Amino acid sequence: MNSPPLKYGLLAGVAYFCVMAVAHYFGIKQSLLFVNYDTSFYAYQDKIISFTPVSYIALFYSAANHPAIDPAALFALAATILGLASNNMSDALATVLKADQGHLVSFRLNRK
């Protein structure tokens, strides 16, 4: 059985990815729901991205209810964090950022 902190952490991940999917589908650009919320984008890309979190939703929900799946869920989360951090430090991202945007855009609060 999962420890309560892990189980509720995984279920919080389920809720987060549900909200993220809805935000991408409807183009609700908020800093914690979009990796790079204040860069240019195409609506069709966000529609495609909105379906990607479904795999995380299923994986985290399954892991919350079946502890044998926990290592896979934690590995996927760690790989995603490393991948997003790598992207945020990349020269490719720097080419689309404006002068007042830093590489850690996913961690900034909205400046609206």
C-alpha positions as CSV (number, residue, x, y, z in Angstrom):
1,M,0.0,0.0,0.0
2,N,1.2,3.5,-0.8
3,S,2.1,5.9,2.0
4,P,-0.6,8.6,2.4
5,P,1.8,11.4,1.2
6,L,2.8,9.5,-1.9
7,K,-0.8,8.5,-2.7
8,Y,-2.1,12.0,-2.3
9,G,0.8,13.4,-4.1
10,L,0.0,11.2,-7.1
11,L,-3.7,12.1,-6.9
12,A,-2.6,15.8,-6.8
13,G,-0.6,15.1,-10.0
14,V,-3.8,13.7,-11.5
15,A,-5.7,16.9,-10.7
16,Y,-2.8,19.1,-12.0
17,F,-2.6,17.2,-15.3
18,C,-6.4,17.4,-15.7
19,V,-6.3,21.2,-15.3
20,M,-3.2,21.4,-17.6
21,A,-5.0,19.5,-20.3
22,V,-8.1,21.7,-20.1
23,A,-5.9,24.9,-20.1
24,H,-4.0,23.7,-23.2
25,Y,-7.2,22.7,-25.0
26,F,-8.9,26.1,-24.4
27,G,-5.7,28.2,-24.6
28,I,-5.8,29.4,-21.0
29,K,-2.2,30.5,-20.8
30,Q,-1.1,30.5,-17.1
31,S,2.5,30.1,-16.0
32,L,2.1,27.0,-14.0
33,L,0.0,25.2,-16.6
34,F,2.2,26.1,-19.7
35,V,5.9,25.5,-19.7
36,N,6.5,28.6,-21.7
37,Y,3.2,30.5,-21.3
38,D,4.4,33.8,-22.7
39,T,6.1,32.7,-26.0
40,S,4.3,32.6,-29.3
41,F,2.3,29.5,-30.0
42,Y,-0.2,28.0,-32.5
43,A,-3.6,26.9,-31.2
44,Y,-3.4,23.6,-33.1
45,Q,-0.2,22.8,-31.1
46,D,-2.0,23.4,-27.8
47,K,-4.9,21.1,-28.9
48,I,-2.4,18.3,-29.6
49,I,-0.5,19.0,-26.3
50,S,-3.8,18.9,-24.4
51,F,-4.1,15.1,-25.0
52,T,-0.5,14.3,-23.9
53,P,-1.3,14.7,-20.1
54,V,-3.9,11.9,-20.4
55,S,-1.0,9.4,-20.2
56,Y,0.2,11.0,-17.0
57,I,-3.3,11.1,-15.6
58,A,-3.7,7.4,-16.2
59,L,-0.2,6.5,-14.9
60,F,-0.5,8.6,-11.7
61,Y,-4.0,7.4,-11.0
62,S,-2.9,3.8,-11.5
63,A,0.2,4.3,-9.3
64,A,-1.9,5.9,-6.6
65,N,-4.1,2.7,-6.5
66,H,-1.4,0.1,-7.3
67,P,1.9,0.6,-5.6
68,A,3.8,-1.7,-8.0
69,I,3.4,1.1,-10.6
70,D,5.0,3.8,-8.4
71,P,8.6,3.4,-9.7
72,A,7.3,3.9,-13.3
73,A,5.3,7.0,-12.3
74,L,8.2,8.5,-10.4
75,F,10.7,7.7,-13.2
76,A,8.3,9.4,-15.8
77,L,8.0,12.5,-13.5
78,A,11.8,12.7,-13.1
79,A,12.4,12.3,-16.8
80,T,9.9,15.0,-17.6
81,I,11.4,17.4,-15.1
82,L,14.9,16.8,-16.5
83,G,13.6,17.2,-20.0
84,L,11.8,20.5,-19.3
85,A,14.8,21.8,-17.4
86,S,17.0,21.0,-20.4
87,N,14.6,22.8,-22.7
88,N,14.5,25.8,-20.5
89,M,18.3,26.1,-20.6
90,S,18.6,25.4,-24.4
91,D,19.8,27.8,-27.0
92,A,16.8,26.9,-29.1
93,L,14.5,28.4,-26.4
94,A,16.7,31.5,-26.2
95,T,15.9,32.2,-29.9
96,V,12.2,32.7,-29.2
97,L,12.5,34.6,-25.9
98,K,12.2,38.4,-25.8
99,A,14.8,40.5,-24.0
100,D,12.9,40.6,-20.8
101,Q,12.2,36.9,-20.6
102,G,14.6,34.5,-18.8
103,H,15.3,30.9,-19.3
104,L,13.3,29.9,-16.3
105,V,10.0,31.1,-17.7
106,S,8.1,28.1,-16.4
107,F,8.8,29.2,-12.9
108,R,7.9,32.8,-13.2
109,L,4.6,34.3,-12.2
110,N,2.3,36.0,-14.7
111,R,3.3,39.6,-15.2
112,K,-0.1,40.7,-16.4
